[in-house]
Amino acid sequence: MKQRRKLAIRFLFGVIAAIALTFPWQGVTSPTPVKDFNAIAPLEIRMEQEWRAFRRQLAIAQAMGIDAIATDIWWGKVEAQGDQQFNWDYYDRLVAEIEAANLHWIPILSFHQCGGNVGDDCEIPIPSWIWTHFPSVSPRDLQYVSEKGNASPEVVALWADQLVIPQYQEFMVAFSQRYSDQAEIIDEIQISLGSASELRYPSYNAHDDYHYPHRGYFQAYSDPAKASFQRYVRDRYGTLETVNRAWQTRLTFWQHIQPPQQPEQFVQQRDYRDTQYGRDFIDWYHQSLLHHGQQMLETAHQTLQGEFSKIPLGIKIPGIHWQIAHPKTPRITEITTGLIPTNINFHSPTTGYGYLPLLQQVANYLKTATSREVILHYTAVEFSNGRDQKLKAHSRAKDLVGWIATTAGELGIPLKAENALQGELSNPKAWENINGALNRYPFSGFTALRLAEVTQNPVAHRQYRQLIQNSTD
């Protein structure tokens, strides 16, 4: 009965969203739908005592009214032994525990490694064989290379999508075949689009020895990335003569077109937004990321058919709240992460404060994939403006929630909230922000990071239980 009610609500919301998409900028807003409440499982369960603890947590979650448990399906765990050598034993047990607790399941097809991001407490690299799977391509050419010259093994770089997306597709096929019998309890299938499963570049990750709240490092310095930038410029301008006029340069070969050779100066002098070269570079960087997201969504939609054809797909964007209000280089971390371009006014609500291109792409996809929802997950909904003032973070976290949620709502995009840091759920102020966001903006639900926190921490448990209860009163 619960599943039929949720499907009916989804259908109604889908009709409303379709109407909103017809007139996306005419002030059409969707009513706040009935909310779903989920929690994310541990990154990995290793020992029997952890399995027993997980079972107890599931029972508490079900009693609280939590709908579904999200779990990372690690590519590097399932296909570690070789191409198309799948081992699903761990996930068979995980799903059996969730099903036995009378809960639903949200699998996250995680094509990134576990380790190197905030909160990671395990080490699960992506399959090592992928780095030598393409004989004519070096491992470094499959990886993101930063402005510091460091290569990241966390995820295959998007400039290798043509090579690696077929590998992701094989994984999706194997997943579909294994878990078609569980389709009835799957509320959503999330697709990993980058680091920490989010649509972003690894601009603030361990390979660069990153320290918050630094601006982040551009990840466009591999040979394939440079070649892609050169193709973009050639397609845009046609001739080097036209490039030189636009950029006020004296380039003589296409190979001379490079990412910023002095990236710190490029940022500090605001060339990234005040010069044509800078705007072109950032636009290419941003468009490359959006194209990757589109390719992954299309692959998932085409592959996850049959029993999975009506199940929504989920994607995640991070709440990059720091350096938004920097007096000299505003929004720079969102820019190095690839989320917003600089060829539009990113201080204006008419551009979604820079997020309109990204969100418009999701909305356009919804128009074409009419048989399936795409749910956009936004993280960092628990933070306040002015966070980490002593560190000079220049945060406008709460404003950012509003910018993204308002624009997504106007475009008819189903939206869910998620907290960014597990430890924040013990903070009553964080829950005040979460409740405020869910009440004010068209979020269709909340996902708690993580299950252990909302079932074991007294503050988090009480607050989440109250949030769920209030939504059903």
N, C-alpha and C positions, 0 to 999 in steps of 0.2 A: 504494500500500500504506500509506504514512504517513498519508494522508488518511482511509482506511477505518479504520485503527487509532484515530485521534483521534476519529472519529465514534462508534465503538463505546464508547470511554471516556466520551465525552460522554453517550451514552445511559445507560450504567450510572450515572454520577454524577447524571443527571437523575432516575432512579428512586430513588436514595438520597435526593436532595433532596426529592422528593415525599413520601417516607415521613416525613422530618424535619419537613416542613411540616404534616403531620397532627397532630404532637405537638410544637409549636414550643418549648414551655417545659418539657419533661420531661427535659431533660438529654441529648437525642439529639444526637450529634455525627457529622458526616460524616468518613469517612477522608480523608486527604490524597490527592488524585488525582494522576495523572501531570501534571507541570507543563508549561505552554507558555511559551516564551521569545520575546519580541518586542522590537522596537526602533522608535522613532519617527523618521521621515524628517525632513530639514530642512523648516522652515516654507515655504520657497520656494526653488526652484532657478532661477537667473536666467541665468548665463553658461555657455558650452560647457565651460569648464574645470570648472565646478561639476558639470555633468552627468557629465564623465569621472570626477571624484572620487566622485560618487554611485555610479557603476558599479563602481568599485574597492571601495567600502565594502560594496556588496551581495554581491560575491564573497567578501569576508572574512566577512561575516555568515553566509552559507550554509555556509562551511567551519567556522565556530564551532558550528553547530547551531541557530542562531536559526531559529524557525519562520516568522515573518511580520513584515512591515514595515507599520507604521501610518502613514497619510498624512492630513493635513488636506485635505479637499475644500472649499475656501473658496467659500462662497456668493458673496462679493463678487468673486471671480475668474471664476467660471463664468457668472454672470448679471448681470455689470456693465453691459451695454449696454441693458438694459431688461427689462421683465416678459416671461418666457418666451423670452428671447433667450439661449440657452445656447451656450457655447463650451467644449467639452471637450478641445480639442487638447492643452493642457498635460498633462491627466491621462491622455489616451491614451498619451502618451510615457512618463509616469511608471509606469503600469501595465505597459507593455511591458517596461520595464527590470526591474521586479520579477519579472515572469513569466519573462523570459529568464534571470534568476539562479536559477531554480528555487526561488523563495520564495513564500510565500502573502502575502495582502494583507488589511489591516484598514483600510478607509476610515473616516474620521471626518467625518461630515456637519457641517461647521463653520459654524454660523449666527451666529457672532460675528466681530468684526474681528481681524486680526493687527496688533498694535501696542498698547502701553499696559500690557502685563503683563510680569512678570519673564521675561527670556530672549527676548522678541520681538525679532527682528532684521530684520523687514520691515514694511511698511505696506500692508495690504490692508483697506480699510474694507468694511463691508457695503454692498450696492448702494445708491447714493445716491438712486435713484428711489423707494426704499421710503418715504422721509420725506415725499414729496408724493403718494404713490399713493392716499391716502384723502383726498379733497378736504375733508371736514368735520372732519378731525382735524389739529391742528397737529403739526409735528415734535416739539415739546417734550412733547406728550401721548403720544407714542410712545416716549419715552425715560425712563430712570430719572432722577429728580431727587433729589439728596441733601439731607441736613439743612443743608448749606452753600449750597444753592440752585443747585448745578451740575448740568447735564444731561450724561448720558453717551451718546455715539453708538456705543459699542462693540457693543451688542446691543439689539434691540427689547425694551422692558420687557414683563414678563409680563402686565401689565394690558391689553395690546393683543393678547393671544393670540387672541381671537375674530376679529380682523382679519387677523393675520399668519400664523397656523398654516396657513391654506389656501395661502399663498405657500410655506411650507416643504414642504407636501405636493406642490405642483407640482414643486419641486426634487427631492423623493424619487422622484416618478414619472419624471422625466427621467433621473435617475441609474439607476433600474432598467432603463429602456429602453436606455440606453447600454451598461451593463456586465452584462447578463444572461449574456452568453457567458463572463464571467469568474467566475461564481458558484462554480465548483468550487474556485477558489483563494482565495475570501473566507472567512476563518475567523470573522469577526465584523464587524458594522457598528455603529460607535459613533455616538451621537446627541448633538450639542452641546446642552446645557441652559442655558447661560449664559456668563458671562465665562470665557475660557480653556477653553471647552467644559464647564465644571464646573457642577453644580447649586449655584448660590450667587448672591447679589446682588453687584454690583460695588462692594462696600463698602470695598475697599482698592485702588482703581484710580487711573489717572493723572488723570481728570477732577477729582478732589478734591485733587490734589497730595499724595497719600498718602505717608507716611513710616513704614516698618516700625520698631518693632512697635506702632504706634498701635492703639487699639481698633477702628478702622474706623468708617465713617459710615453711618447709616441711609439707605436709598434709597427712602423712601416719601412723597415730598413733591410729586409731580406731582398735577394735579387728578384724573386717573383713579384714582390710588392712594388719595387722600383719599376719593373717592366710594365706592371699594371698602371702605375701613375703616368708613365710615358704614353701608353696607349690612350689613356683618358685625355691627356693634353692634346695629342695629335687629333683625336676625334673632335675635340671641342674647337680647336683653332685651325686645323688643316695644314698650316705652314709654319715654319719657324719664324718667318718674318712677322706673321701675325702675333705669335707668342711674344716675340721681343717687343713689339709695340705695346702689347697689353701689360707685360711685366717690367718694361723698361730695362731689358737685359740685352746681351749680345751673344746669345747662344748660337753655336755653329753646328751642333749635332744633337739629334734627339736624345742620345745617351747622356747629354749634359743636364737633362731634366732630372732632378733628384729631390728627395725629401729634404727638409731643412738641414743644412750642414752645420749650423750653429743653433741648435734647437732652443737653448736657453735664451739667446739673444732674440730669436724668432718670437718667443713668448713675451719676454720683458719689454721689447719694443712694440709689442702688439701687432706685429706683422701678420699674425694669424687672422686678424680681422680688418686691418687697415691697409693692406696691400692686395692687389689682384692675385699675385702669386699665392699669398697666404690663403685667401678665400678659395682659390681653386684647389689648393692642396687639401684643405679641410673638407671641401665639398666632395672630393674624390674619396677621402678617408671615410667620411660619413656614408656616402652612397655605397661604398664597398660593403660596409657593415649591413646596411639595409638590404642589399641584394642577397647577402648570405642568409639573412633571416627569411627572406622570401623563398629562396631555394629550399631551405630546410622545411618550411611550412608546406610548400608544394609537394615535396618528397613524402613527408609524413601523411599528408592528405591522400595522395595517390596510393600509398603503400598500405596504410592502416584501413583496409576495407573489410568487407564481409561483416562479421559480428561487431567490428569496431567502426563501421562507416558513419554512425550517428553520434559517436562519442566525441565530445568537444576536445579540441587540442588546446593546450596551455603553453604560453611563452612568458618569459619573465624579463623585466627591465629593472635595473638597480636604481635605488634612490641615491644618486650622487649629489649629496647635499652640501659638501664642503667646497670652499672657494667660490661659491655662487656670488657672494657679496664682496669679493676682494676689490679693494678700491682701484687697483691698477689693471688687473687681469681678471675681470669677472667671468664666471662660468667656465674657467679654463679646465677644470677637472672633467666636466661633462664633455668638453671638446676633445681632450686627449683620450677619453674613453670611447669617443665616436658617436655619442648620442645626439649631439646637436651640431648643425653647421653654422658658419659665420657669414654666409651670404644673405642672411635674412636678419631682421631685427629680433634678436632673442630676448628683448626686454618688453615685448608687446604681447598682449593677450590674443591678438589676431593671428599670431604664429604659434599659439600655445606655448609662449615663452621659449620658442626654439624647438619644441617637441612635435609640432604639427607634421613635418615630413615623415617622421617615424610613425606617428599614430595614423596619419592618412594612409600609409601603406597597409596597416592592419585593417583599416576600414575598407579599403579597396579590395583586399583579399576576401573580406566577409561578403562583399557583393558577388564575387565569382564563386566562392565555395558555399553556396546557399544551403547546402544540405548539412553543414557542420558549423558549429560555433567555434570561434577562437577566443579564449579567455586570456586577457592580459593581466599578469600578476605584477604588482608594483611593491617593491620592498622599501623599508625604512619609514613605515607609516607611524612608528612610535616616537619619533624624535621631535623636539621643539626647535624653533628658531634660536639662533645664538648658541647652539651646542658647541662645546669645547672652545669657549672664548679664550681661555688661557693659552691654548695651542694655536690661536689665530686661525681657526678653521673657517671663519667667515661663512658660517652655515645659515641657510634659510630653508631648513628641512621641512618645516610645516607649510611654508609657502609653496614649496615644490610639490607637495602632496596635492594641494589645490590646483596648481597649474595643470598637472597631468590628469587628475581625475576629472576636472571640469572639461578639458579638451576631449578626453576619451568619451565622456558622457554626451557631449554635443555631437560626436561622430557615431554614437550608438554602439560603442565597443564594450562588451561585457568586461568588467574589471573586478579584480579581487585584490585585497590588501594582504601584506605579510610584514612581519617585523624583520629587521635586518640582523639584530644581535640577540642571541638567546638570553644573555644575562639581563637584558633590559626588561624582561617580563616580570622581574621581581620589583620593579619600580612602579609605584602607583601612578606617577606622572605619565609614564609611558602608556598605561591603560587609559588615562584621561585623553591622551592624544588619539589612541586607537578608537575609542568610543566616539570621539568628536568627528573623526574622519568618516567613520561608518554612518553616522547620523547625518552628516552634512553633504556628503558626496555619494554618487551612485555606485558604490562598491557593492557587489553581489555577495560578498562573504569575506571571511578572514581565515588565513592559514597561520597557525602558531609555529614558530621555530623555537623549541621543538617539543615533541610529545612528553619527554621526561620533565620538562620545565612546568608544563601546565597540569601535570598529574602529580608531581612530587613537591614542587615549591608552593608553600601555603598561599603567598600573595598571588602568584600567577594562577593557581588553581581556583581560588575564590573569585578573582576578577574575570577569568574566562567563563567560569560557570555562570556568573551573574550576567555577562554579556549574552550568552546563549539563551538564558532564561528570559531576559528582557525582550529578545527578538521574537519569542514565541508567545508572550503574554498578549 
